[in-house]
Amino acid sequence: MGSDVNLQREGDVNTSDSRMNWLKQLNEASLRKIDEDERIFLKQSMSTPCLNSIVDAEGCYLTDVNGKQYLDFHGNSAHQVGYKNPYVVEAIAKQLNELPFIPRRYTSDIVVKAAEKLVNRTISKDYKVLFTPSGSAAVGLAMKIARKATGRHKVISMWESFHGAGLDTISAGGEYVFKKDMGPMLPGMVKVMPYNGYRHFFGNAHSLEIAERSLDYLEYTIQHEGEIGAILLEPIRATDTHIPPVEYFIRLREICDTYGILLIFDEIPTALLRSGSFYVHQRYGIEPDILVLGKGLGGGMIPQAAVLAKSKYDVAGEVSLGHYTHEKPALGSAAICATIDYIDDFALEKNCSVQSQFISVQLQHLYEKYDCIGDIRIAGLLISIELVTNRKTKHKHHQLAEKLLYYCLENGLSFKVSGGNCITWHPPLTVNEEQIKFALNCLDEGLAIST
């Protein structure tokens, strides 16, 4: 992403030809709302100008100002239990009537209950909690805990990672579009190469080779950089769904233990069953020292995040680590409890497994049909379909990704394009086979027309 030309693709600055053609097919009602939005809000990459104006979001669907519905496989990774979930709506309404706000220095049953629900889902149940109003704030808080606990300020993080849009978290993150023109970053942020493995190209043996190579470099960096207090990473990268093997995490945990480094997992977009397990790291049988959660935690309604730190790192009693106005969030806690209850009551873990298996088989058929599908990476309902010019050259096919995005939008399917060439689907855990078939058919038709 080093040149201005590369920055003009969809997902970055919203000025591509495909975006302009999309706007041309919108009617007056949609365009008027977009113009009103643009007049009052600051422009920012990936957000404003907007795609369209909506009037409803329920279940798996968005409805625009003209009544057109879109099956939403994007949802800002926040709609695990679907939009307008009845459990969450009822819980928030009840909390609004009983106790809508808890001032700092006070507590209440609902916040303790929410924190306990999160801790009780861990393997060891040996964590303590702090709530924050955003995932970015939670990552910043996690890095503060690591500094206090280790006495070291340096953090190793990964190129291509995303941890939030605050100045501290863009310093830790590895995406250029967030750092552009922002000047000096937070000192002590050390970048290493991420695990970028593939499902189809090389098979498991090559995945292990990639894991070993990336961890060799990580350990080399620790030895030669010195004073590393924490390693921060997404155990499965949400944007384009890179999934390290178990062996990667076993050795990573050993490296952290050997050098006295805290392991921080950012599971903000991927926890709450999206990966097939309640917390992503449970797929690998290890635990981080600090776990960061957000997005779906608020049931798709309340901005809510949390930090879970191992009990032994409760060492900053004299420091105001967070001190947020909503550090004991009544409404957010009600949403957390309702979200987890809904996941359990409606067996969403089983549905995630069933639908993940179904979509894996169907995408395999598309992989065999289209040479432009370079790779398919799936963990639960974290899904990325990587597009290339062809499998022999493996060059990223940005233009095809854009064409497919707008073709699918015009036909009622919304999703995210990641890395310029990856179709990324994060459907809610409530998704059914019929809805998945609709999405697959839309993708198939778009590929047939565009290739």
Phi and psi in degrees as a GROMACS rama.xvg file:
@    title "Ramachandran Plot"
@    xaxis  label "Phi"
@    yaxis  label "Psi"
@TYPE xy
-82.1132  -21.8528  GLY-2
-107.908  159.042  SER-3
-63.9407  -31.8467  ASP-4
-61.186  -46.1063  VAL-5
-64.525  -26.1938  ASN-6
-77.0383  -8.7889  LEU-7
-89.444  9.77961  GLN-8
-86.4073  158.485  ARG-9
-56.7715  142.542  GLU-10
100.381  -15.0176  GLY-11
-109.724  -67.1959  ASP-12
-123.871  6.56021  VAL-13
60.1658  36.7908  ASN-14
-125.421  18.5471  THR-15
-73.0207  163.256  SER-16
-60.0284  -38.9289  ASP-17
-62.0079  -39.2784  SER-18
-65.5125  -42.155  ARG-19
-63.6361  -39.7803  MET-20
-66.9102  -35.2791  ASN-21
-61.2841  -45.3539  TRP-22
-63.1774  -35.6458  LEU-23
-64.4578  -27.8582  LYS-24
-90.1847  -5.67084  GLN-25
-75.3713  151.278  LEU-26
-89.087  -179.768  ASN-27
-61.448  -39.0147  GLU-28
-61.6143  -44.8804  ALA-29
-65.6713  -46.0204  SER-30
-63.9634  -36.4931  LEU-31
-63.0498  -42.6796  ARG-32
-66.3396  -39.578  LYS-33
-65.1931  -40.6953  ILE-34
-63.2644  -41.7475  ASP-35
-61.4271  -41.8886  GLU-36
-62.8665  -44.9741  ASP-37
-66.6339  -30.8426  GLU-38
-68.7309  -31.0926  ARG-39
-103.248  -23.6181  ILE-40
-105.032  144.35  PHE-41
-62.8214  139.823  LEU-42
-71.0649  144.942  LYS-43
-154.848  144.598  GLN-44
-55.9025  139.124  SER-45
73.3601  0.458011  MET-46
-131.58  -52.9982  SER-47
-129.365  130.177  THR-48
-67.3517  155.849  PRO-49
-85.5081  163.622  CYS-50
-74.5988  -41.9746  LEU-51
-168.287  178.583  ASN-52
-118.293  131.876  SER-53
-113.67  158.099  ILE-54
-120.238  -9.45148  VAL-55
-157.018  152.643  ASP-56
-144.696  116.6  ALA-57
-146.697  133.954  GLU-58
61.8293  -120.261  GLY-59
-96.9088  3.32226  CYS-60
-120.976  146.813  TYR-61
-108.229  147.741  LEU-62
-124.499  125.329  THR-63
-86.4586  -179.2  ASP-64
-64.7888  -16.4466  VAL-65
-99.4918  4.80452  ASN-66
88.1012  2.87744  GLY-67
-77.765  136.523  LYS-68
-99.8021  145.979  GLN-69
-126.731  127.816  TYR-70
-72.398  119.319  LEU-71
-101.014  104.964  ASP-72
-102.234  26.7251  PHE-73
-117.26  -78.2161  HIS-74
60.6204  18.5731  GLY-75
51.8204  24.0101  ASN-76
57.7754  28.3346  SER-77
-116.205  -0.511506  ALA-78
-112.134  47.6148  HIS-79
-53.9093  -41.016  GLN-80
-100.505  17.3181  VAL-81
82.1928  160.768  GLY-82
-74.8502  150.238  TYR-83
52.7438  40.6413  LYS-84
-61.4178  129.396  ASN-85
-62.7414  -35.9724  PRO-86
-61.3414  -45.6029  TYR-87
-70.8025  -41.863  VAL-88
-58.0031  -48.0168  VAL-89
-64.6377  -41.8414  GLU-90
-65.3929  -41.5145  ALA-91
-67.9518  -42.5647  ILE-92
-60.6008  -42.8614  ALA-93
-63.2124  -43.2838  LYS-94
-68.0474  -35.6261  GLN-95
-59.7591  -39.1751  LEU-96
-76.1828  -29.5845  ASN-97
-92.0383  -51.1047  GLU-98
-160.028  89.188  LEU-99
-77.3553  -21.4295  PRO-100
-146.683  137.894  PHE-101
-117.523  110.166  ILE-102
-62.7559  153.327  PRO-103
-56.9588  145.794  ARG-104
86.8637  -2.09178  ARG-105
-119.513  162.343  TYR-106
-133.227  178.203  THR-107
-161.383  162.364  SER-108
-56.2062  -39.5412  ASP-109
-65.1859  -37.3244  ILE-110
-74.0581  -37.0449  VAL-111
-64.4669  -42.679  VAL-112
-61.6202  -43.5263  LYS-113
-64.1311  -44.7594  ALA-114
-61.9624  -42.3367  ALA-115
-64.1465  -37.0602  GLU-116
-62.1955  -38.5334  LYS-117
-70.0248  -43.763  LEU-118
-66.2777  -40.1346  VAL-119
-66.9838  -14.4007  ASN-120
-87.6871  -7.58813  ARG-121
-78.916  165.688  THR-122
-67.9511  -50.2587  ILE-123
-87.616  -22.1321  SER-124
58.3571  26.9765  LYS-125
-113.174  58.779  ASP-126
-132.049  156.549  TYR-127
-122.398  159.648  LYS-128
-123.01  146.563  VAL-129
-132.758  137.255  LEU-130
-96.4878  147.094  PHE-131
-135.937  162.155  THR-132
-82.1866  -5.87681  PRO-133
-154.012  157.68  SER-134
-65.2395  -39.2928  GLY-135
-59.687  -43.7722  SER-136
-63.4816  -36.1892  ALA-137
-67.0464  -39.7747  ALA-138
-64.6641  -43.1754  VAL-139
-59.6769  -40.8472  GLY-140
-65.3237  -40.1488  LEU-141
-60.8338  -41.2417  ALA-142
-66.9983  -32.9606  MET-143
-66.8028  -42.306  LYS-144
-59.7646  -43.1155  ILE-145
-62.4987  -40.776  ALA-146
-60.8189  -46.3327  ARG-147
-66.1563  -41.2759  LYS-148
-72.8847  -33.2841  ALA-149
-104.291  -20.1164  THR-150
75.6294  11.7329  GLY-151
-125.839  139.02  ARG-152
-100.378  -11.0132  HIS-153
-78.7741  141.632  LYS-154
-128.497  130.046  VAL-155
-91.5933  127.858  ILE-156
-135.277  179.692  SER-157
-109.539  140.509  MET-158
-59.4453  146.177  TRP-159
77.239  -1.92872  GLU-160
-78.9248  161.748  SER-161
-134.464  128.606  PHE-162
-131.1  9.772  HIS-163
128.349  170.655  GLY-164
-108.27  5.15875  ALA-165
-71.6641  163.357  GLY-166
-62.0557  -35.9314  LEU-167
-69.9324  -39.0806  ASP-168
-81.7994  -25.2656  THR-169
-73.8008  -25.2312  ILE-170
-65.6988  -39.113  SER-171
-77.5946  -33.0072  ALA-172
-72.026  165.259  GLY-173
-120.197  18.6376  GLY-174
-102.165  126.77  GLU-175
-63.5632  -37.0068  TYR-176
-59.3925  -24.2591  VAL-177
-85.9758  -22.0691  PHE-178
-95.952  -15.6276  LYS-179
-53.9707  123.797  LYS-180
65.3793  17.6044  ASP-181
-94.3715  -2.48221  MET-182
76.1304  -160.002  GLY-183
-60.0509  137.785  PRO-184
-89.9256  171.777  MET-185
-58.9916  130.253  LEU-186
-68.0301  155.978  PRO-187
89.7123  3.30496  GLY-188
-89.6355  118.086  MET-189
-113.94  124.974  VAL-190
-100.151  139.596  LYS-191
-130.536  168.08  VAL-192
-72.5039  141.066  MET-193
-80.3679  169.671  PRO-194
-76.8105  117.712  TYR-195
-122.836  89.0846  ASN-196
-107.59  165.712  GLY-197
-127.433  151.805  TYR-198
-87.3502  -48.0672  ARG-199
-95.4543  -38.1828  HIS-200
-60.3931  -46.0256  PHE-201
-122.25  -21.0646  PHE-202
82.0253  -179.436  GLY-203
-64.4278  -36.3166  ASN-204
-59.0074  -42.71  ALA-205
-70.6885  -32.9666  HIS-206
-59.2556  -41.888  SER-207
-65.6659  -36.7444  LEU-208
-65.0176  -43.3597  GLU-209
-61.6192  -43.7883  ILE-210
-59.7422  -47.1418  ALA-211
-63.9464  -42.5607  GLU-212
-63.6437  -44.3464  ARG-213
-68.1587  -35.9745  SER-214
-75.3272  -30.9339  LEU-215
-60.2247  -43.768  ASP-216
-67.8325  -38.6973  TYR-217
-59.0685  -47.4491  LEU-218
-67.3634  -37.9722  GLU-219
-58.7334  -43.2239  TYR-220
-62.3979  -43.6116  THR-221
-58.5587  -45.1028  ILE-222
-67.5888  -34.3202  GLN-223
-99.1567  -22.4142  HIS-224
-82.1249  -46.3112  GLU-225
74.6587  157.936  GLY-226
60.7258  33.4049  GLU-227
-82.8686  125.974  ILE-228
-97.7574  -28.8326  GLY-229
-152.062  153.418  ALA-230
-116.217  124.968  ILE-231
-115.658  124.818  LEU-232
-157.557  162.811  LEU-233
-89.4129  118.692  GLU-234
-60.1487  -35.2736  PRO-235
-126.019  122.643  ILE-236
-70.4055  125.445  ARG-237
-72.4899  -35.7737  ALA-238
-63.7404  -48.9386  THR-239
-129.096  19.1191  ASP-240
55.9191  56.3734  THR-241
-88.016  130.003  HIS-242
-121.584  98.8879  ILE-243
-65.739  154.736  PRO-244
-75.2039  165.957  PRO-245
-54.8675  -40.2706  VAL-246
-59.134  -31.9829  GLU-247
-60.3741  -46.4107  TYR-248
-75.6525  -32.2426  PHE-249
-62.2032  -47.1722  ILE-250
-70.5291  -37.3731  ARG-251
-58.7027  -44.0625  LEU-252
-62.5343  -40.6577  ARG-253
-64.7165  -40.4186  GLU-254
-61.6407  -45.9718  ILE-255
-61.2404  -43.4009  CYS-256
-65.4387  -38.9899  ASP-257
-63.647  -41.0195  THR-258
-101.324  6.25364  TYR-259
65.6128  37.5909  GLY-260
-106.183  137.936  ILE-261
-80.9398  136.121  LEU-262
-99.4342  118.075  LEU-263
-109.905  122.908  ILE-264
-104.973  124.355  PHE-265
-93.1323  103.472  ASP-266
-113.395  29.8114  GLU-267
-55.5176  -50.241  ILE-268
-91.6255  -8.24771  PRO-269
-113.598  -14.1801  THR-270
-77.0651  -171.769  ALA-271
58.0295  47.6566  LEU-272
80.3579  -3.66798  LEU-273
-58.2128  -33.8647  ARG-274
-86.027  -2.54834  SER-275
102.905  -17.396  GLY-276
-122.367  155.535  SER-277
-57.6739  -49.5474  PHE-278
-110.223  142.008  TYR-279
-58.5636  -43.0373  VAL-280
-64.8106  -17.3241  HIS-281
-66.9862  -19.3285  GLN-282
-63.6088  -22.8944  ARG-283
-112.488  -1.91774  TYR-284
71.1614  18.6947  GLY-285
-122.97  169.801  ILE-286
-127.585  143.574  GLU-287
-79.7022  164.118  PRO-288
-74.565  -34.3667  ASP-289
-135.306  133.475  ILE-290
-119.217  130.894  LEU-291
-113.289  129.275  VAL-292
-125.386  158.956  LEU-293
-176.172  -152.534  GLY-294
47.0015  -98.5047  LYS-295
-62.835  -10.6735  GLY-296
-57.0718  -31.6811  LEU-297
-91.1261  16.1405  GLY-298
66.6038  22.1196  GLY-299
75.4484  14.1783  GLY-300
-132.035  -45.4925  MET-301
-104.248  129.415  ILE-302
-64.9153  115.523  PRO-303
-151.695  135.312  GLN-304
-141.378  169.024  ALA-305
-153.93  152.739  ALA-306
-119.624  128.02  VAL-307
-112.288  119.049  LEU-308
-118.569  141.713  ALA-309
-52.809  141.923  LYS-310
-53.9653  -34.655  SER-311
-68.3171  -12.9443  LYS-312
-97.9237  18.2371  TYR-313
-81.2437  74.0181  ASP-314
-126.643  12.8046  VAL-315
-120.909  37.2656  ALA-316
-59.6965  -22.0455  GLY-317
-96.745  3.42553  GLU-318
-114.531  136.526  VAL-319
-81.7541  86.3695  SER-320
-63.8504  -46.5679  LEU-321
-115.144  -61.0167  GLY-322
54.1709  39.2239  HIS-323
-81.7016  149.567  TYR-324
-56.5555  -37.384  THR-325
-107.549  42.7995  HIS-326
-74.2672  -18.8798  GLU-327
-119.548  79.523  LYS-328
-81.6938  111.032  PRO-329
-64.0633  -51.9881  ALA-330
-69.741  -40.7696  LEU-331
-63.1091  -38.4428  GLY-332
-67.321  -40.0271  SER-333
-61.0996  -39.5797  ALA-334
-66.7187  -40.5683  ALA-335
-59.0514  -50.4959  ILE-336
-61.3558  -43.3452  CYS-337
-67.6087  -38.6466  ALA-338
-62.137  -47.2264  THR-339
-67.2133  -39.6776  ILE-340
-61.4801  -41.2794  ASP-341
-65.6815  -42.8361  TYR-342
-55.6328  -43.3033  ILE-343
-72.6688  -48.9576  ASP-344
-64.7687  -30.4908  ASP-345
-107.072  18.0759  PHE-346
48.3984  49.299  ALA-347
-72.0277  -21.616  LEU-348
-63.6534  -43.7301  GLU-349
-65.5672  -43.5496  LYS-350
-62.0547  -39.7535  ASN-351
-59.1332  -45.5064  CYS-352
-63.6395  -46.1204  SER-353
-63.1032  -47.9046  VAL-354
-70.5202  -32.5971  GLN-355
-63.9101  -43.4396  SER-356
-64.3881  -41.4638  GLN-357
-62.5882  -47.1142  PHE-358
-69.2502  -31.0968  ILE-359
-62.2307  -45.8708  SER-360
-63.6932  -44.9255  VAL-361
-67.7131  -37.9247  GLN-362
-70.118  -29.9338  LEU-363
-60.8076  -39.6062  GLN-364
-61.7204  -41.9088  HIS-365
-67.1651  -36.3003  LEU-366
-60.1454  -42.4581  TYR-367
-70.9286  -24.9409  GLU-368
-84.7862  -34.304  LYS-369
-121.796  121.219  TYR-370
-71.5814  -14.7301  ASP-371
-80.4206  -8.76508  CYS-372
-86.9648  106.241  ILE-373
-82.5847  -29.7425  GLY-374
-162.666  153.553  ASP-375
-131.061  126.458  ILE-376
-127.005  122.079  ARG-377
-134.92  131.04  ILE-378
-135.865  107.866  ALA-379
62.1455  -120.339  GLY-380
-112.165  31.8593  LEU-381
-99.9794  114.789  LEU-382
-134.997  128.546  ILE-383
-131.692  136.084  SER-384
-118.056  109.332  ILE-385
-90.0768  130.373  GLU-386
-106.01  133.297  LEU-387
-133.02  164.488  VAL-388
-62.2587  -43.7218  THR-389
-165.648  164.742  ASN-390
-72.3585  -20.2836  ARG-391
-72.3337  -46.221  LYS-392
-85.9058  -33.8627  THR-393
63.0361  22.9046  LYS-394
-72.217  137.852  HIS-395
-61.761  134.606  LYS-396
-107.785  81.131  HIS-397
-64.744  -41.6494  HIS-398
-63.5668  -40.3178  GLN-399
-65.0919  -40.4667  LEU-400
-59.9312  -42.1695  ALA-401
-64.6084  -45.3038  GLU-402
-57.9791  -42.9506  LYS-403
-67.4369  -39.2764  LEU-404
-57.1523  -50.4083  LEU-405
-77.0254  -29.9477  TYR-406
-62.2273  -45.7093  TYR-407
-67.6626  -39.1793  CYS-408
-60.2657  -44.4204  LEU-409
-63.0736  -24.7468  GLU-410
-104.538  12.4914  ASN-411
95.2641  24.2512  GLY-412
-129.676  126.581  LEU-413
-112.19  136.378  SER-414
-157.013  -178.609  PHE-415
-108.476  143.596  LYS-416
-101.803  123.843  VAL-417
-115.13  143.572  SER-418
62.647  13.0017  GLY-419
85.0796  -24.375  GLY-420
-139.245  10.6989  ASN-421
-111.186  121.745  CYS-422
-79.3619  116.58  ILE-423
-113.397  124.231  THR-424
-112.74  125.482  TRP-425
-124.16  73.3317  HIS-426
-68.8365  156.193  PRO-427
-64.5028  158.292  PRO-428
-68.2613  -12.1845  LEU-429
-86.6135  -2.09849  THR-430
-59.1816  146.092  VAL-431
-116.205  173.323  ASN-432
-62.8209  -37.9697  GLU-433
-61.6864  -42.1187  GLU-434
-67.474  -39.1398  GLN-435
-64.6069  -40.9303  ILE-436
-60.0644  -40.3537  LYS-437
-59.631  -46.4713  PHE-438
-63.6858  -43.7771  ALA-439
-63.785  -41.8661  LEU-440
-63.6113  -40.3594  ASN-441
-61.8539  -45.047  CYS-442
-64.2678  -44.7853  LEU-443
-59.507  -47.363  ASP-444
-62.7516  -42.3129  GLU-445
-64.0946  -39.5908  GLY-446
-65.7512  -41.0068  LEU-447
-62.8111  -38.2921  ALA-448
-76.934  -35.5408  ILE-449
-92.9291  -10.6133  SER-450
